[in-house]
């Protein structure tokens, strides 16, 4: 079923790290030409920090694009040349003030493949140890500790609307980690 499209021309419309907006003229598998506008992204990490008592650390973070504070698992953008695990360790310390003795890779996902090439690398962090929290200056973050049943209630009741957080939670649960 895989039909690859040939890129004929790429034009950068806007670049402001970490995002680049491009328009590409493509030739589809059946020979037709079309134009696609896409957001190029360097990739990101998402982590579930699990405490020794199996409770989970989540954050309430203000998201300007929607003008709301969302309940989420910690996440962040890869720096140029940064490996996903290194980014996960950096972001865990920055956002929730924790390090972890054990890291479990949970695979990856594409949050919006219809218009963006971002890939998100998923991790479960266990054996948490306190670190100095250093959120980015523009981040408004409040850390919350929740049990799995509370996270599931937040998902079911529509209090957790962040897709990456719902996806990583379900991935970890289906693998038997939660």
C-alpha positions in Angstrom: 0.0 0.0 0.0 3.0 2.3 0.3 3.0 4.9 -2.5 5.9 7.2 -2.2 5.7 10.8 -3.4 8.6 12.5 -5.1 9.5 15.9 -3.9 10.0 18.2 -6.8 10.7 21.5 -5.0 10.9 22.7 -1.4 10.4 26.3 -0.3 11.0 27.5 3.3 8.2 29.8 4.3 9.3 30.5 7.9 12.0 29.3 10.3 12.1 30.0 14.0 13.8 27.2 15.9 12.6 24.6 16.6 10.0 24.9 13.8 10.4 25.3 10.1 7.3 25.8 7.8 7.9 24.6 4.3 5.9 24.2 1.1 6.7 21.2 -1.1 5.6 20.5 -4.6 5.3 16.8 -5.0 4.5 14.2 -7.6 2.2 11.5 -6.3 2.5 7.8 -7.0 0.0 8.1 -9.9 2.0 11.0 -11.5 -0.2 13.9 -10.4 1.5 17.0 -8.9 0.3 18.7 -5.7 1.5 21.1 -3.1 1.8 20.3 0.6 2.6 22.7 3.5 4.3 21.1 6.4 5.9 21.9 9.7 9.4 20.4 10.2 10.3 19.6 13.8 13.5 18.2 15.3 11.7 15.7 17.5 10.7 15.5 21.1 10.6 13.2 24.2 7.8 12.4 26.6 8.3 10.7 29.9 6.2 9.1 32.6 8.0 9.6 35.9 7.0 6.7 38.2 7.6 7.1 42.0 8.6 4.1 44.2 5.0 3.9 45.4 3.9 3.6 41.7 2.3 7.1 41.7 3.1 9.2 38.7 4.4 12.7 38.3 2.5 14.9 35.9 2.5 18.6 35.2 0.0 21.3 34.7 1.5 23.5 32.0 0.1 26.6 30.3 -0.1 26.3 26.5 -0.4 29.6 24.8 -1.6 28.2 21.5 -4.8 27.1 23.1 -4.9 29.6 26.0 -5.3 26.9 28.6 -3.3 25.0 31.2 -3.2 21.3 30.4 -2.5 18.2 32.5 0.4 16.4 30.8 3.3 14.1 31.3 6.7 16.0 31.1 8.0 16.5 27.6 10.4 18.6 25.6 12.1 19.2 22.3 15.4 17.6 21.2 18.3 20.0 21.0 20.4 19.9 17.8 22.4 16.6 17.9 20.9 15.5 21.2 20.0 11.8 21.6 16.4 11.1 22.8 17.5 9.5 26.2 19.8 12.5 26.9 16.9 14.8 26.2 14.6 12.8 28.4 17.0 13.1 31.3 17.4 16.8 30.8 13.7 17.5 30.5 12.8 15.4 33.5 15.2 17.4 35.6 14.1 20.7 34.1 10.4 20.2 34.4 9.8 18.1 37.5 13.1 18.3 39.4 13.9 14.6 39.2 16.5 12.2 37.9 15.9 8.5 37.3 18.0 5.4 38.0 16.1 3.3 35.4 14.8 4.3 31.9 12.5 2.1 29.9 12.0 2.9 26.2 8.4 2.8 25.2 8.9 3.4 21.4 7.8 6.4 19.6 4.8 8.1 17.9 3.9 10.8 15.4 1.5 13.3 17.0 0.3 15.1 13.8 1.6 13.3 10.7 -0.9 15.0 8.4 1.1 18.3 8.5 4.2 17.8 10.8 7.1 15.4 10.8 7.7 15.5 14.6 8.5 12.2 16.2 8.1 11.8 19.9 10.3 9.3 21.8 8.6 7.8 24.8 10.2 6.8 28.1 9.2 5.5 31.6 11.5 6.8 34.3 11.8 4.9 37.5 14.0 5.1 40.6 13.4 8.8 40.9 15.9 11.0 42.7 15.5 14.7 43.4 17.3 17.2 41.1 17.1 21.0 40.9 14.1 21.9 38.7 15.0 24.5 36.0 12.0 25.1 33.7 12.5 27.3 30.7 11.9 31.0 31.5 8.6 30.9 29.4 7.2 27.7 31.0 4.6 27.9 33.7 4.6 24.5 35.3 3.1 23.0 38.4 4.0 19.4 39.3 1.2 17.0 40.5 1.5 13.5 41.8 -1.3 11.1 40.7 -2.2 7.4 41.0 -2.9 5.5 37.8 -6.6 5.4 38.6 -6.7 9.2 38.9 -4.9 9.5 35.5 -7.5 7.2 34.0 -10.3 9.1 35.5 -8.8 12.4 34.1 -8.7 10.8 30.6 -12.2 9.3 30.8 -13.7 12.5 32.1 -12.0 14.8 29.6 -9.8 16.5 32.1 -6.7 15.2 30.4 -6.8 16.5 26.8 -3.1 16.3 25.8 -2.8 13.6 23.2 0.8 12.7 23.8 0.1 12.1 27.5 -2.9 9.9 26.8 -0.9 7.9 24.2 2.2 7.4 26.4 0.0 6.4 29.3 -1.8 3.8 27.2 1.4 2.5 25.7 2.9 2.0 29.2 -0.3 0.4 30.5 -0.6 -2.0 27.6 3.0 -3.1 28.1 2.2 -3.9 31.8 4.3 -1.1 33.4 1.3 0.6 35.0 
